[in-house]
Amino acid sequence: MGDQAETALYLVLGAAFLHAFWNALIKGSTDSTLVLGLISLAHALVGVVMIFLFLPPAAESWPFIAASTFIHFFYYVFLLRSYRFGDLSHVYPISRGVAPVLVTLGAQVFAGETLPLLGWIGVVMVSLGVSMPSLKSGLNSIHPKALISAIATGIFIASYTVVDGMGVRASASPFGYIGWLFFLEFIVAGFVFYRRRYQLQLTSRTVWSVGFIGGIASAGAYGLAIYAKSIAPLGAVSAVRESSVVIAALIGIIWFHERPWKIRLISAGIVACGVLVLSKVI
């Protein structure tokens, strides 16, 4: 594995940890919608700083920025809806499990990027491992609204992953691309704060703190992932990023006392094996 590939692998693993962390914050919050708004606000503030520090992205990448911003809005809507009706350890595996295969197919169709057979084996292993807790417990045991929302979330994840992968490569300024993408999340923040305008003064400092901490973690997670997409195959990056299920499984067991725990650990092991396979093709 070359230096660039090794860098991409470490970046995505770091993104995976941060992603599982901020999803747990949303699930554990007393007001998930407001926390999501604060996360988007933190993204926007990080974006402002990055816009001033880095060159603007090339004109060719702006349609991708617009499309990703649009897709992210619906991603957040369905993410919140899925956590409202389902457990972290059920919703997270479904939404994250369907994404790697869809991303790999999307990258092949739209970006002309083809993974070797070993890469596909790794992607399928990750998707299977991520989805296993929900498949084992039976999809019928999951609230129908949670199931539909989780699948929709996975589709939107795959969509913005492919869009941002193509956009950042066309940008000639990866950090400038990330900065503008983050800044435009003020739209989501503004929408949430308008919906919650009568409750803002009653919101505890804990919720505000959780939102901003989650926002910094989320910005770090997706920023690392986007940059990795500029130097590694999209399908492989998406799949390795799903190693976050290992962390999410532990958080669900320890923090939220979710059960059963054995199948979650087995699925985490399968994901880890898939990541090891993918590390050979990144």
Legacy VTK file of the C-alpha trace (Angstrom):
# vtk DataFile Version 3.0
C-alpha trace
ASCII
DATASET POLYDATA
POINTS 282 float
0.000 0.000 0.000
1.506 3.342 -1.086
1.817 6.439 1.062
-1.230 8.091 -0.540
-3.364 4.973 -0.123
-2.253 4.588 3.487
-3.137 8.217 4.143
-6.608 7.697 2.641
-7.167 4.627 4.828
-6.266 6.458 8.035
-8.361 9.479 7.070
-11.454 7.337 6.504
-10.972 5.375 9.734
-10.764 8.685 11.622
-13.927 9.826 9.847
-15.658 6.586 10.865
-14.967 7.190 14.555
-16.197 10.776 14.437
-19.301 9.768 12.455
-20.400 7.149 14.965
-19.796 9.651 17.776
-22.019 12.418 16.395
-24.792 9.977 15.460
-24.792 8.768 19.067
-25.079 12.374 20.264
-28.187 12.902 18.111
-29.773 9.651 19.293
-29.045 10.430 22.951
-30.212 14.043 22.859
-33.463 15.239 24.414
-34.108 17.386 21.315
-32.596 15.686 18.273
-33.951 18.246 15.797
-32.368 21.201 17.577
-29.099 19.296 17.993
-29.099 18.677 14.244
-29.643 22.394 13.659
-26.695 23.201 15.927
-24.566 20.642 14.101
-25.410 22.358 10.813
-24.604 25.751 12.362
-21.217 24.444 13.496
-20.636 23.173 9.946
-21.428 26.622 8.565
-19.019 28.335 10.980
-16.257 25.872 10.092
-17.069 26.526 6.443
-16.624 30.294 6.844
-13.140 29.765 8.259
-12.208 27.362 5.451
-13.507 29.726 2.769
-11.107 32.405 3.984
-8.176 30.004 4.341
-8.356 28.100 1.043
-8.791 28.831 -2.646
-12.347 28.674 -3.984
-13.334 25.523 -5.891
-13.299 25.537 -9.680
-16.481 26.516 -11.517
-16.922 22.935 -12.718
-17.534 21.771 -9.143
-20.317 24.210 -8.227
-23.166 22.108 -9.666
-21.935 19.273 -7.436
-21.908 21.571 -4.386
-25.495 22.638 -5.132
-26.635 19.046 -5.651
-24.917 17.833 -2.469
-26.485 20.641 -0.420
-29.925 19.690 -1.742
-29.380 15.979 -1.042
-28.032 16.624 2.465
-31.221 18.427 3.452
-33.298 15.294 2.784
-30.620 13.095 4.357
-31.009 14.999 7.621
-34.804 14.840 7.449
-34.864 11.054 7.080
-32.004 10.538 9.553
-33.983 12.327 12.265
-37.132 10.454 11.346
-35.383 7.074 11.524
-33.934 7.808 14.981
-37.320 9.012 16.181
-38.843 5.579 15.568
-35.885 3.171 15.861
-32.849 2.221 17.944
-29.379 3.445 17.030
-28.182 -0.143 16.622
-31.070 -0.945 14.227
-31.308 2.247 12.200
-27.592 2.853 11.842
-26.847 -0.616 10.361
-29.628 -0.333 7.789
-28.833 3.187 6.594
-25.078 2.639 6.526
-25.325 -0.940 5.238
-27.056 -0.188 1.948
-24.735 2.714 1.110
-21.415 1.024 0.109
-22.905 -1.172 -2.613
-24.975 1.725 -3.977
-21.931 4.013 -3.931
-19.797 1.435 -5.740
-22.475 1.000 -8.411
-22.981 4.767 -8.672
-19.251 5.384 -8.999
-19.090 2.814 -11.800
-22.030 4.309 -13.690
-21.396 8.035 -13.194
-17.655 8.285 -12.528
-16.419 5.348 -14.621
-14.702 3.913 -11.561
-14.528 0.117 -11.369
-13.362 -1.862 -8.350
-11.499 -5.153 -8.836
-13.117 -8.393 -7.651
-11.268 -8.200 -4.327
-12.672 -4.718 -3.811
-16.226 -5.916 -4.446
-15.714 -8.750 -1.963
-14.644 -6.222 0.646
-17.607 -3.932 -0.089
-20.116 -6.792 0.175
-18.516 -8.005 3.426
-18.825 -4.531 4.920
-22.446 -4.122 3.803
-23.360 -7.575 5.114
-21.598 -6.994 8.415
-23.152 -3.557 8.874
-26.673 -4.816 8.112
-26.439 -8.047 10.127
-27.887 -6.811 13.470
-31.054 -5.628 11.758
-31.311 -8.738 9.557
-30.792 -11.045 12.542
-33.482 -9.393 14.640
-35.811 -9.493 11.652
-36.948 -6.493 9.674
-40.498 -7.131 10.908
-39.380 -6.279 14.434
-38.361 -2.782 13.349
-40.959 -0.021 13.276
-42.076 0.347 9.618
-41.460 4.110 9.685
-37.958 3.539 11.048
-37.223 0.933 8.367
-38.431 3.049 5.453
-36.640 6.134 6.771
-33.402 4.205 7.341
-33.429 2.822 3.782
-34.139 6.293 2.407
-31.283 7.645 4.519
-28.954 5.059 2.995
-30.002 6.067 -0.532
-29.297 9.725 0.237
-25.939 8.775 1.794
-24.972 6.974 -1.400
-26.171 9.898 -3.512
-24.196 12.612 -1.770
-21.143 10.346 -1.512
-20.975 9.919 -5.290
-21.808 13.582 -5.945
-19.153 14.858 -3.543
-16.587 12.365 -4.800
-17.010 13.682 -8.338
-17.264 17.287 -7.172
-14.139 17.350 -5.047
-12.129 15.848 -7.901
-13.350 18.600 -10.232
-12.749 21.354 -7.684
-8.938 21.759 -7.945
-9.241 22.853 -4.292
-10.535 20.044 -2.023
-10.537 22.167 1.121
-12.237 25.053 -0.694
-14.915 22.608 -1.876
-15.403 21.295 1.665
-15.570 24.843 3.037
-18.374 25.942 0.710
-20.241 22.690 1.233
-20.142 23.242 5.000
-21.030 26.941 4.755
-24.203 26.214 2.791
-25.504 24.148 5.689
-26.638 27.438 7.206
-29.785 26.699 5.181
-30.495 23.626 7.317
-29.613 25.515 10.504
-31.917 28.392 9.567
-34.781 26.006 8.812
-34.409 24.194 12.153
-34.071 27.388 14.202
-37.149 28.842 12.529
-39.122 25.706 13.386
-37.801 25.824 16.966
-37.909 29.628 17.397
-40.311 29.502 20.349
-38.271 26.881 22.218
-34.780 28.336 21.785
-34.806 30.370 25.019
-35.940 27.310 26.965
-33.215 25.077 25.583
-30.675 23.889 28.139
-26.959 24.599 27.873
-26.412 20.863 27.635
-28.335 20.655 24.348
-26.411 23.632 22.937
-23.108 22.093 23.999
-23.992 18.679 22.577
-25.003 20.302 19.290
-21.766 22.216 18.839
-19.594 19.283 19.921
-21.495 17.058 17.511
-21.099 19.686 14.804
-17.325 19.796 15.134
-17.175 15.982 15.126
-19.495 15.772 12.118
-17.532 18.408 10.200
-14.326 16.527 10.906
-15.894 13.221 9.874
-17.216 14.351 6.523
-14.293 16.642 5.788
-11.870 13.744 6.180
-14.093 11.487 4.074
-14.440 14.022 1.245
-10.702 14.597 1.096
-10.121 10.834 1.007
-12.460 10.632 -2.006
-10.070 12.860 -3.931
-7.268 10.287 -3.635
-9.031 6.886 -3.365
-11.887 4.935 -5.059
-15.340 6.131 -3.956
-16.740 2.655 -3.264
-13.768 1.678 -1.137
-13.867 4.946 0.826
-17.602 4.517 1.465
-17.170 0.942 2.657
-14.174 1.628 4.912
-16.066 4.540 6.402
-18.705 2.073 7.522
-16.221 0.702 10.028
-18.025 3.277 12.137
-20.510 0.469 12.790
-17.895 -1.103 15.067
-17.874 2.028 17.209
-21.639 2.470 16.923
-22.191 -1.102 18.102
-20.075 -0.509 21.197
-21.804 2.818 21.874
-25.236 1.202 21.502
-24.297 -1.590 23.918
-22.466 0.483 26.532
-24.173 3.875 26.362
-27.768 3.004 25.416
-27.756 -0.574 26.847
-29.104 -1.943 23.580
-29.378 -5.710 23.171
-28.614 -8.343 21.978
-24.896 -7.619 22.108
-23.399 -10.796 20.596
-24.728 -10.271 17.065
-23.531 -6.664 17.141
-20.003 -7.759 17.980
-20.072 -10.482 15.294
-21.205 -7.968 12.683
-18.488 -5.577 13.806
-15.940 -8.361 13.263
-17.206 -8.987 9.706
-16.980 -5.264 8.964
-13.418 -5.194 10.281
-12.497 -8.108 7.970
-14.080 -6.306 5.027
-12.087 -3.184 5.838
-8.891 -5.257 5.893
-9.740 -6.627 2.437
-10.435 -3.128 1.114
-7.159 -1.843 2.527
-5.511 -3.975 -0.170
-7.258 -2.139 -3.006
-7.395 1.457 -1.788
LINES 1 283
282 0 1 2 3 4 5 6 7 8 9 10 11 12 13 14 15 16 17 18 19 20 21 22 23 24 25 26 27 28 29 30 31 32 33 34 35 36 37 38 39 40 41 42 43 44 45 46 47 48 49 50 51 52 53 54 55 56 57 58 59 60 61 62 63 64 65 66 67 68 69 70 71 72 73 74 75 76 77 78 79 80 81 82 83 84 85 86 87 88 89 90 91 92 93 94 95 96 97 98 99 100 101 102 103 104 105 106 107 108 109 110 111 112 113 114 115 116 117 118 119 120 121 122 123 124 125 126 127 128 129 130 131 132 133 134 135 136 137 138 139 140 141 142 143 144 145 146 147 148 149 150 151 152 153 154 155 156 157 158 159 160 161 162 163 164 165 166 167 168 169 170 171 172 173 174 175 176 177 178 179 180 181 182 183 184 185 186 187 188 189 190 191 192 193 194 195 196 197 198 199 200 201 202 203 204 205 206 207 208 209 210 211 212 213 214 215 216 217 218 219 220 221 222 223 224 225 226 227 228 229 230 231 232 233 234 235 236 237 238 239 240 241 242 243 244 245 246 247 248 249 250 251 252 253 254 255 256 257 258 259 260 261 262 263 264 265 266 267 268 269 270 271 272 273 274 275 276 277 278 279 280 281
